[in-house]
Amino acid sequence: MKILTILGIAAAISLNSLPATAIPTNQHEGKSLPPGIEKKYERTGELPPGWEKKLTVGKRLDRDLYGHARVVVPLDNDGLITVRIENKVVRLIQATREIVEILD
């Protein structure tokens, strides 16, 4: 019985001393626009200023921006899709929404 207790304490100490390997996530990903901005978008058809800063090659396109996109070139054999969001044309992997290329 003492051996189990000692092993339990040793395991707890060793697990506690390991470095944290948590993967940081974007806390805003998957959230829609706030109600006031959503109403303004419905009224004017324009997204709020600053949304273009979210467009970075290698990053995921937010769901709310993807929801406002129009398909320019449909899905090809490589799984890529080209969409237009207001005045930007973006090529991305459809399954993951990872941005591959940003075209103006």
C-alpha positions, -999 to +999 in steps of 0.1 A: +000+000+000+029+024+007+043+017-027+011+028-044+011+060-024+047+067-032+041+060-069+011+083-069+030+111-053+059+106-077+036+106-108+019+138-095+052+156-091+065+145-124+034+156-142+034+189-124+070+196-135+063+191-172+061+222-193+026+234-204+019+224-240-014+240-244-021+252-279-033+288-280-065+293-298-082+324-312-109+332-287-129+350-313-129+323-340-163+309-348-181+339-333-204+360-354-204+397-357-219+417-328-256+425-332-251+462-340-224+456-366-245+427-381-274+451-385-252+477-401-238+451-425-273+441-435-283+477-440-251+490-459-236+457-472-202+467-459-181+449-432-166+470-404-132+486-409-103+464-398-117+431-411-090+431-438-063+428-410-077+393-403-066+382-438-031+366-435-017+338-456-015+306-435-042+317-411-079+306-410-106+328-424-131+336-397-165+319-401-184+352-402-162+365-430-165+332-449-203+335-445-202+369-462-180+357-491-191+351-527-176+322-546-156+334-576-140+300-586-157+269-574-139+240-556-111+225-577-094+191-576-069+203-550-096+214-526-091+251-532-118+276-536-116+313-545-139+337-529-145+375-529-151+394-497-160+430-506-130+441-527-106+413-518-102+380-536-089+352-514-079+316-524-083+291-495-086+255-487-123+249-484-122+221-457-101+242-432-106+277-445-068+282-444-058+311-466-034+301-494-033+333-514-047+369-512-054+386-545-064+422-550 
